[in-house]
Amino acid sequence: MKQSIRFALAAAGAGLAWGYLRHRRDGRAPMFAAVQALEWFVAYGGAAALLERVREGLEGAGDVEVERVTHTRQTIVDHSG
Protein backbone atom coordinates (compact mmCIF):
# COMPACT_ATOMS: atom_id res chain seq x y z
CA MET A 1 0.00 0.00 0.00
CA LYS A 2 2.84 2.42 0.74
CA GLN A 3 3.99 1.77 -2.82
CA SER A 4 0.65 2.96 -4.25
CA ILE A 5 0.72 6.12 -2.13
CA ARG A 6 4.26 6.86 -3.28
CA PHE A 7 3.25 6.32 -6.89
CA ALA A 8 0.25 8.60 -6.50
CA LEU A 9 2.42 11.27 -4.83
CA ALA A 10 4.89 11.03 -7.71
CA ALA A 11 1.97 11.44 -10.13
CA ALA A 12 0.83 14.48 -8.16
CA GLY A 13 4.30 15.99 -8.42
CA ALA A 14 4.35 15.38 -12.15
CA GLY A 15 0.85 16.86 -12.44
CA LEU A 16 1.96 19.94 -10.51
CA ALA A 17 4.90 20.47 -12.86
CA TRP A 18 2.80 19.79 -15.97
CA GLY A 19 0.00 22.08 -14.83
CA TYR A 20 2.40 24.91 -14.05
CA LEU A 21 4.26 24.56 -17.35
CA ARG A 22 1.03 24.41 -19.30
CA HIS A 23 -0.40 27.57 -17.68
CA ARG A 24 2.81 29.45 -16.87
CA ARG A 25 1.68 32.61 -18.68
CA ASP A 26 -1.59 32.77 -16.75
CA GLY A 27 -1.71 34.54 -13.41
CA ARG A 28 -3.63 31.59 -11.99
CA ALA A 29 -0.90 29.08 -12.92
CA PRO A 30 -0.32 27.93 -9.32
CA MET A 31 -4.03 27.21 -8.89
CA PHE A 32 -4.25 25.34 -12.20
CA ALA A 33 -1.12 23.38 -11.26
CA ALA A 34 -2.59 22.42 -7.88
CA VAL A 35 -5.81 21.22 -9.51
CA GLN A 36 -3.81 19.21 -12.06
CA ALA A 37 -1.77 17.66 -9.25
CA LEU A 38 -4.93 16.71 -7.37
CA GLU A 39 -6.48 15.19 -10.50
CA TRP A 40 -3.42 13.04 -11.16
CA PHE A 41 -3.16 12.05 -7.49
CA VAL A 42 -6.76 10.81 -7.49
CA ALA A 43 -6.43 9.19 -10.93
CA TYR A 44 -3.42 7.15 -9.82
CA GLY A 45 -5.17 5.79 -6.73
CA GLY A 46 -3.93 8.20 -4.11
CA ALA A 47 -7.32 8.92 -2.61
CA ALA A 48 -8.18 5.23 -2.36
CA ALA A 49 -4.81 4.44 -0.77
CA LEU A 50 -5.22 7.22 1.80
CA LEU A 51 -8.74 6.08 2.65
CA GLU A 52 -7.46 2.53 3.09
CA ARG A 53 -4.78 3.76 5.52
CA VAL A 54 -7.36 5.72 7.51
CA ARG A 55 -9.70 2.71 7.62
CA GLU A 56 -6.86 0.47 8.84
CA GLY A 57 -6.09 2.96 11.59
CA LEU A 58 -9.70 3.11 12.70
CA GLU A 59 -10.21 -0.65 12.66
CA GLY A 60 -7.06 -1.30 14.64
CA ALA A 61 -5.35 -4.64 14.84
CA GLY A 62 -8.42 -6.54 16.03
CA ASP A 63 -9.84 -9.64 14.42
CA VAL A 64 -12.95 -7.81 13.31
CA GLU A 65 -13.89 -8.38 9.69
CA VAL A 66 -15.53 -5.37 8.09
CA GLU A 67 -17.55 -5.71 4.91
CA ARG A 68 -17.12 -2.79 2.53
CA VAL A 69 -19.45 -1.99 -0.31
CA THR A 70 -17.66 0.05 -2.94
CA HIS A 71 -19.84 -0.77 -5.93
CA THR A 72 -22.95 -2.69 -6.79
CA ARG A 73 -23.45 -5.33 -9.42
CA GLN A 74 -26.72 -6.46 -10.95
CA THR A 75 -27.01 -10.02 -12.22
CA ILE A 76 -29.89 -10.93 -14.49
CA VAL A 77 -30.76 -14.61 -14.84
CA ASP A 78 -33.06 -15.81 -17.59
CA HIS A 79 -35.10 -18.83 -16.43
CA SER A 80 -37.07 -19.22 -19.65
CA GLY A 81 -36.79 -22.32 -21.66
A tleap script that builds the chain and sets N, CA, C and O, in Angstrom:
source leaprc.protein.ff14SB
mol = sequence {
  NMET LYS GLN SER ILE ARG PHE ALA LEU ALA
  ALA ALA GLY ALA GLY LEU ALA TRP GLY TYR
  LEU ARG HIE ARG ARG ASP GLY ARG ALA PRO
  MET PHE ALA ALA VAL GLN ALA LEU GLU TRP
  PHE VAL ALA TYR GLY GLY ALA ALA ALA LEU
  LEU GLU ARG VAL ARG GLU GLY LEU GLU GLY
  ALA GLY ASP VAL GLU VAL GLU ARG VAL THR
  HIE THR ARG GLN THR ILE VAL ASP HIE SER
  CGLY
}
set mol.1.N position { 0.822 -1.193 0.000 }
set mol.1.CA position { 0.000 0.000 0.000 }
set mol.1.C position { 0.863 1.253 0.000 }
set mol.1.O position { 0.526 2.227 -0.673 }
set mol.2.N position { 1.973 1.250 0.741 }
set mol.2.CA position { 2.841 2.417 0.736 }
set mol.2.C position { 3.343 2.703 -0.676 }
set mol.2.O position { 3.548 3.855 -1.059 }
set mol.3.N position { 3.537 1.622 -1.446 }
set mol.3.CA position { 3.994 1.774 -2.820 }
set mol.3.C position { 2.971 2.568 -3.642 }
set mol.3.O position { 3.349 3.438 -4.427 }
set mol.4.N position { 1.674 2.270 -3.464 }
set mol.4.CA position { 0.653 2.964 -4.246 }
set mol.4.C position { 0.545 4.435 -3.837 }
set mol.4.O position { 0.285 5.295 -4.679 }
set mol.5.N position { 0.742 4.724 -2.556 }
set mol.5.CA position { 0.722 6.124 -2.126 }
set mol.5.C position { 1.921 6.868 -2.713 }
set mol.5.O position { 1.793 8.003 -3.173 }
set mol.6.N position { 3.067 6.228 -2.694 }
set mol.6.CA position { 4.263 6.859 -3.277 }
set mol.6.C position { 4.073 7.119 -4.763 }
set mol.6.O position { 4.443 8.180 -5.268 }
set mol.7.N position { 3.497 6.152 -5.459 }
set mol.7.CA position { 3.250 6.316 -6.890 }
set mol.7.C position { 2.282 7.463 -7.145 }
set mol.7.O position { 2.486 8.270 -8.052 }
set mol.8.N position { 1.232 7.530 -6.340 }
set mol.8.CA position { 0.254 8.603 -6.498 }
set mol.8.C position { 0.868 9.961 -6.165 }
set mol.8.O position { 0.557 10.956 -6.821 }
set mol.9.N position { 1.731 10.012 -5.159 }
set mol.9.CA position { 2.422 11.269 -4.832 }
set mol.9.C position { 3.367 11.690 -5.956 }
set mol.9.O position { 3.482 12.877 -6.264 }
set mol.10.N position { 4.038 10.719 -6.564 }
set mol.10.CA position { 4.888 11.026 -7.715 }
set mol.10.C position { 4.050 11.564 -8.871 }
set mol.10.O position { 4.453 12.504 -9.556 }
set mol.11.N position { 2.884 10.964 -9.080 }
set mol.11.CA position { 1.975 11.443 -10.132 }
set mol.11.C position { 1.509 12.859 -9.822 }
set mol.11.O position { 1.394 13.690 -10.723 }
set mol.12.N position { 1.241 13.134 -8.546 }
set mol.12.CA position { 0.827 14.485 -8.160 }
set mol.12.C position { 1.943 15.490 -8.434 }
set mol.12.O position { 1.688 16.593 -8.916 }
set mol.13.N position { 3.168 15.106 -8.126 }
set mol.13.CA position { 4.304 15.992 -8.415 }
set mol.13.C position { 4.452 16.260 -9.895 }
set mol.13.O position { 4.712 17.389 -10.311 }
set mol.14.N position { 4.284 15.214 -10.692 }
set mol.14.CA position { 4.348 15.382 -12.149 }
set mol.14.C position { 3.190 16.246 -12.638 }
set mol.14.O position { 3.367 17.080 -13.526 }
set mol.15.N position { 2.012 16.050 -12.062 }
set mol.15.CA position { 0.854 16.864 -12.441 }
set mol.15.C position { 1.046 18.324 -12.077 }
set mol.15.O position { 0.638 19.217 -12.819 }
set mol.16.N position { 1.669 18.561 -10.933 }
set mol.16.CA position { 1.958 19.940 -10.514 }
set mol.16.C position { 2.888 20.615 -11.516 }
set mol.16.O position { 2.648 21.745 -11.940 }
set mol.17.N position { 3.949 19.907 -11.886 }
set mol.17.CA position { 4.899 20.465 -12.862 }
set mol.17.C position { 4.233 20.682 -14.214 }
set mol.17.O position { 4.402 21.732 -14.834 }
set mol.18.N position { 3.476 19.688 -14.670 }
set mol.18.CA position { 2.800 19.791 -15.966 }
set mol.18.C position { 1.786 20.934 -15.959 }
set mol.18.O position { 1.727 21.720 -16.905 }
set mol.19.N position { 1.004 21.024 -14.914 }
set mol.19.CA position { -0.001 22.084 -14.833 }
set mol.19.C position { 0.629 23.468 -14.814 }
set mol.19.O position { 0.117 24.397 -15.438 }
set mol.20.N position { 1.737 23.606 -14.100 }
set mol.20.CA position { 2.399 24.913 -14.051 }
set mol.20.C position { 3.011 25.256 -15.399 }
set mol.20.O position { 2.883 26.388 -15.865 }
set mol.21.N position { 3.672 24.296 -16.032 }
set mol.21.CA position { 4.264 24.565 -17.352 }
set mol.21.C position { 3.202 24.889 -18.388 }
set mol.21.O position { 3.394 25.762 -19.234 }
set mol.22.N position { 2.098 24.193 -18.318 }
set mol.22.CA position { 1.032 24.410 -19.302 }
set mol.22.C position { 0.390 25.790 -19.160 }
set mol.22.O position { -0.017 26.388 -20.157 }
set mol.23.N position { 0.298 26.301 -17.929 }
set mol.23.CA position { -0.401 27.568 -17.680 }
set mol.23.C position { 0.545 28.658 -17.174 }
set mol.23.O position { 0.099 29.605 -16.526 }
set mol.24.N position { 1.824 28.540 -17.455 }
set mol.24.CA position { 2.810 29.454 -16.868 }
set mol.24.C position { 2.591 30.918 -17.223 }
set mol.24.O position { 3.063 31.794 -16.498 }
set mol.25.N position { 1.905 31.206 -18.294 }
set mol.25.CA position { 1.685 32.608 -18.681 }
set mol.25.C position { 0.429 33.191 -18.038 }
set mol.25.O position { 0.182 34.394 -18.127 }
set mol.26.N position { -0.350 32.350 -17.401 }
set mol.26.CA position { -1.587 32.772 -16.751 }
set mol.26.C position { -1.285 33.118 -15.297 }
set mol.26.O position { -0.483 32.442 -14.653 }
set mol.27.N position { -1.905 34.140 -14.789 }
set mol.27.CA position { -1.706 34.541 -13.406 }
set mol.27.C position { -2.206 33.517 -12.404 }
set mol.27.O position { -1.807 33.525 -11.239 }
set mol.28.N position { -3.082 32.635 -12.864 }
set mol.28.CA position { -3.628 31.592 -11.990 }
set mol.28.C position { -2.884 30.270 -12.142 }
set mol.28.O position { -3.411 29.220 -11.774 }
set mol.29.N position { -1.676 30.307 -12.675 }
set mol.29.CA position { -0.902 29.083 -12.918 }
set mol.29.C position { -0.746 28.220 -11.672 }
set mol.29.O position { -0.903 27.003 -11.763 }
set mol.30.N position { -0.441 28.803 -10.504 }
set mol.30.CA position { -0.319 27.935 -9.323 }
set mol.30.C position { -1.623 27.197 -8.983 }
set mol.30.O position { -1.592 26.044 -8.552 }
set mol.31.N position { -2.753 27.858 -9.178 }
set mol.31.CA position { -4.030 27.206 -8.891 }
set mol.31.C position { -4.306 26.091 -9.904 }
set mol.31.O position { -4.730 24.998 -9.530 }
set mol.32.N position { -4.065 26.372 -11.178 }
set mol.32.CA position { -4.247 25.342 -12.196 }
set mol.32.C position { -3.310 24.164 -11.948 }
set mol.32.O position { -3.705 23.012 -12.131 }
set mol.33.N position { -2.091 24.434 -11.539 }
set mol.33.CA position { -1.120 23.376 -11.259 }
set mol.33.C position { -1.575 22.528 -10.073 }
set mol.33.O position { -1.431 21.306 -10.097 }
set mol.34.N position { -2.118 23.159 -9.044 }
set mol.34.CA position { -2.594 22.421 -7.880 }
set mol.34.C position { -3.776 21.526 -8.248 }
set mol.34.O position { -3.865 20.391 -7.780 }
set mol.35.N position { -4.668 22.026 -9.072 }
set mol.35.CA position { -5.815 21.219 -9.514 }
set mol.35.C position { -5.329 20.041 -10.351 }
set mol.35.O position { -5.822 18.923 -10.200 }
set mol.36.N position { -4.361 20.292 -11.236 }
set mol.36.CA position { -3.808 19.209 -12.059 }
set mol.36.C position { -3.143 18.156 -11.182 }
set mol.36.O position { -3.290 16.958 -11.428 }
set mol.37.N position { -2.418 18.592 -10.167 }
set mol.37.CA position { -1.768 17.658 -9.247 }
set mol.37.C position { -2.807 16.813 -8.515 }
set mol.37.O position { -2.636 15.602 -8.370 }
set mol.38.N position { -3.869 17.441 -8.061 }
set mol.38.CA position { -4.931 16.712 -7.367 }
set mol.38.C position { -5.603 15.707 -8.292 }
set mol.38.O position { -5.887 14.581 -7.882 }
set mol.39.N position { -5.861 16.100 -9.532 }
set mol.39.CA position { -6.479 15.193 -10.498 }
set mol.39.C position { -5.610 13.963 -10.727 }
set mol.39.O position { -6.115 12.841 -10.746 }
set mol.40.N position { -4.320 14.164 -10.898 }
set mol.40.CA position { -3.417 13.043 -11.155 }
set mol.40.C position { -3.265 12.180 -9.912 }
set mol.40.O position { -3.159 10.958 -10.019 }
set mol.41.N position { -3.251 12.797 -8.731 }
set mol.41.CA position { -3.159 12.049 -7.486 }
set mol.41.C position { -4.355 11.101 -7.342 }
set mol.41.O position { -4.192 9.926 -7.013 }
set mol.42.N position { -5.538 11.620 -7.589 }
set mol.42.CA position { -6.756 10.810 -7.492 }
set mol.42.C position { -6.772 9.746 -8.591 }
set mol.42.O position { -7.113 8.592 -8.330 }
set mol.43.N position { -6.408 10.123 -9.812 }
set mol.43.CA position { -6.432 9.189 -10.932 }
set mol.43.C position { -5.498 8.006 -10.715 }
set mol.43.O position { -5.791 6.898 -11.165 }
set mol.44.N position { -4.391 8.223 -10.041 }
set mol.44.CA position { -3.421 7.147 -9.820 }
set mol.44.C position { -3.625 6.435 -8.487 }
set mol.44.O position { -2.712 5.772 -7.995 }
set mol.45.N position { -4.812 6.566 -7.897 }
set mol.45.CA position { -5.173 5.787 -6.732 }
set mol.45.C position { -4.774 6.363 -5.396 }
set mol.45.O position { -4.851 5.666 -4.385 }
set mol.46.N position { -4.357 7.593 -5.357 }
set mol.46.CA position { -3.925 8.199 -4.106 }
set mol.46.C position { -5.037 8.338 -3.091 }
set mol.46.O position { -4.834 8.075 -1.905 }
set mol.47.N position { -6.195 8.745 -3.535 }
set mol.47.CA position { -7.323 8.920 -2.610 }
set mol.47.C position { -7.733 7.577 -2.021 }
set mol.47.O position { -7.981 7.476 -0.819 }
set mol.48.N position { -7.806 6.556 -2.849 }
set mol.48.CA position { -8.184 5.227 -2.365 }
set mol.48.C position { -7.151 4.694 -1.377 }
set mol.48.O position { -7.511 4.091 -0.366 }
set mol.49.N position { -5.876 4.911 -1.663 }
set mol.49.CA position { -4.815 4.439 -0.769 }
set mol.49.C position { -4.867 5.164 0.573 }
set mol.49.O position { -4.685 4.546 1.622 }
set mol.50.N position { -5.115 6.470 0.542 }
set mol.50.CA position { -5.216 7.220 1.798 }
set mol.50.C position { -6.429 6.766 2.615 }
set mol.50.O position { -6.340 6.615 3.833 }
set mol.51.N position { -7.539 6.554 1.950 }
set mol.51.CA position { -8.735 6.078 2.653 }
set mol.51.C position { -8.500 4.702 3.263 }
set mol.51.O position { -8.978 4.422 4.363 }
set mol.52.N position { -7.778 3.853 2.568 }
set mol.52.CA position { -7.462 2.526 3.095 }
set mol.52.C position { -6.598 2.635 4.351 }
set mol.52.O position { -6.807 1.899 5.315 }
set mol.53.N position { -5.632 3.550 4.342 }
set mol.53.CA position { -4.778 3.757 5.522 }
set mol.53.C position { -5.604 4.270 6.703 }
set mol.53.O position { -5.414 3.825 7.835 }
set mol.54.N position { -6.508 5.193 6.445 }
set mol.54.CA position { -7.361 5.720 7.511 }
set mol.54.C position { -8.240 4.615 8.072 }
set mol.54.O position { -8.392 4.494 9.288 }
set mol.55.N position { -8.824 3.804 7.182 }
set mol.55.CA position { -9.695 2.711 7.619 }
set mol.55.C position { -8.907 1.714 8.474 }
set mol.55.O position { -9.406 1.250 9.499 }
set mol.56.N position { -7.695 1.388 8.063 }
set mol.56.CA position { -6.861 0.472 8.843 }
set mol.56.C position { -6.584 1.038 10.228 }
set mol.56.O position { -6.597 0.305 11.217 }
set mol.57.N position { -6.335 2.328 10.299 }
set mol.57.CA position { -6.087 2.961 11.586 }
set mol.57.C position { -7.298 2.941 12.490 }
set mol.57.O position { -7.169 2.771 13.702 }
set mol.58.N position { -8.471 3.112 11.912 }
set mol.58.CA position { -9.701 3.107 12.700 }
set mol.58.C position { -10.075 1.711 13.168 }
set mol.58.O position { -10.564 1.536 14.285 }
set mol.59.N position { -9.847 0.718 12.319 }
set mol.59.CA position { -10.207 -0.648 12.663 }
set mol.59.C position { -9.255 -1.246 13.688 }
set mol.59.O position { -9.630 -2.139 14.448 }
set mol.60.N position { -8.039 -0.757 13.705 }
set mol.60.CA position { -7.063 -1.296 14.638 }
set mol.60.C position { -6.574 -2.669 14.216 }
set mol.60.O position { -6.782 -3.100 13.082 }
set mol.61.N position { -5.930 -3.336 15.134 }
set mol.61.CA position { -5.348 -4.640 14.837 }
set mol.61.C position { -6.255 -5.782 15.271 }
set mol.61.O position { -5.809 -6.928 15.326 }
set mol.62.N position { -7.485 -5.507 15.574 }
set mol.62.CA position { -8.419 -6.537 16.034 }
set mol.62.C position { -8.757 -7.534 14.947 }
set mol.62.O position { -8.412 -7.351 13.780 }
set mol.63.N position { -9.443 -8.599 15.356 }
set mol.63.CA position { -9.839 -9.636 14.415 }
set mol.63.C position { -11.232 -9.390 13.862 }
set mol.63.O position { -11.932 -10.335 13.499 }
set mol.64.N position { -11.630 -8.156 13.795 }
set mol.64.CA position { -12.954 -7.808 13.310 }
set mol.64.C position { -12.909 -7.709 11.788 }
set mol.64.O position { -12.084 -6.992 11.222 }
set mol.65.N position { -13.811 -8.439 11.140 }
set mol.65.CA position { -13.891 -8.381 9.690 }
set mol.65.C position { -14.970 -7.385 9.301 }
set mol.65.O position { -16.116 -7.503 9.734 }
set mol.66.N position { -14.608 -6.413 8.490 }
set mol.66.CA position { -15.535 -5.370 8.091 }
set mol.66.C position { -15.839 -5.537 6.612 }
set mol.66.O position { -14.935 -5.609 5.779 }
set mol.67.N position { -17.132 -5.597 6.300 }
set mol.67.CA position { -17.546 -5.710 4.909 }
set mol.67.C position { -17.675 -4.313 4.325 }
set mol.67.O position { -18.329 -3.447 4.905 }
set mol.68.N position { -17.057 -4.103 3.193 }
set mol.68.CA position { -17.118 -2.793 2.533 }
set mol.68.C position { -17.846 -2.935 1.211 }
set mol.68.O position { -17.590 -3.860 0.441 }
set mol.69.N position { -18.743 -2.020 0.961 }
set mol.69.CA position { -19.448 -1.993 -0.314 }
set mol.69.C position { -18.933 -0.785 -1.078 }
set mol.69.O position { -19.186 0.359 -0.701 }
set mol.70.N position { -18.210 -1.053 -2.153 }
set mol.70.CA position { -17.658 0.047 -2.945 }
set mol.70.C position { -18.346 0.184 -4.287 }
set mol.70.O position { -18.228 1.217 -4.947 }
set mol.71.N position { -19.061 -0.847 -4.693 }
set mol.71.CA position { -19.839 -0.771 -5.926 }
set mol.71.C position { -20.924 -1.838 -5.876 }
set mol.71.O position { -20.867 -2.765 -5.068 }
set mol.72.N position { -21.886 -1.696 -6.729 }
set mol.72.CA position { -22.954 -2.694 -6.794 }
set mol.72.C position { -22.907 -3.371 -8.154 }
set mol.72.O position { -22.429 -2.808 -9.139 }
set mol.73.N position { -23.411 -4.578 -8.177 }
set mol.73.CA position { -23.450 -5.329 -9.419 }
set mol.73.C position { -24.828 -5.953 -9.554 }
set mol.73.O position { -25.354 -6.506 -8.589 }
set mol.74.N position { -25.408 -5.873 -10.715 }
set mol.74.CA position { -26.716 -6.459 -10.955 }
set mol.74.C position { -26.522 -7.684 -11.848 }
set mol.74.O position { -25.872 -7.613 -12.891 }
set mol.75.N position { -27.090 -8.789 -11.425 }
set mol.75.CA position { -27.011 -10.021 -12.221 }
set mol.75.C position { -28.428 -10.368 -12.653 }
set mol.75.O position { -29.345 -10.442 -11.834 }
set mol.76.N position { -28.584 -10.575 -13.931 }
set mol.76.CA position { -29.890 -10.934 -14.488 }
set mol.76.C position { -29.808 -12.367 -14.974 }
set mol.76.O position { -28.939 -12.718 -15.773 }
set mol.77.N position { -30.728 -13.199 -14.479 }
set mol.77.CA position { -30.765 -14.607 -14.841 }
set mol.77.C position { -32.039 -14.865 -15.615 }
set mol.77.O position { -33.129 -14.515 -15.163 }
set mol.78.N position { -31.907 -15.470 -16.770 }
set mol.78.CA position { -33.061 -15.806 -17.588 }
set mol.78.C position { -33.454 -17.258 -17.332 }
set mol.78.O position { -32.694 -18.171 -17.654 }
set mol.79.N position { -34.630 -17.475 -16.759 }
set mol.79.CA position { -35.101 -18.826 -16.431 }
set mol.79.C position { -36.075 -19.362 -17.476 }
set mol.79.O position { -36.773 -20.342 -17.217 }
set mol.80.N position { -36.131 -18.754 -18.621 }
set mol.80.CA position { -37.068 -19.222 -19.654 }
set mol.80.C position { -36.478 -20.454 -20.355 }
set mol.80.O position { -35.263 -20.644 -20.410 }
set mol.81.N position { -37.338 -21.238 -20.859 }
set mol.81.CA position { -36.794 -22.316 -21.663 }
set mol.81.C position { -37.235 -23.624 -21.337 }
set mol.81.O position { -36.819 -24.592 -21.974 }
savepdb mol mol.pdb
quit
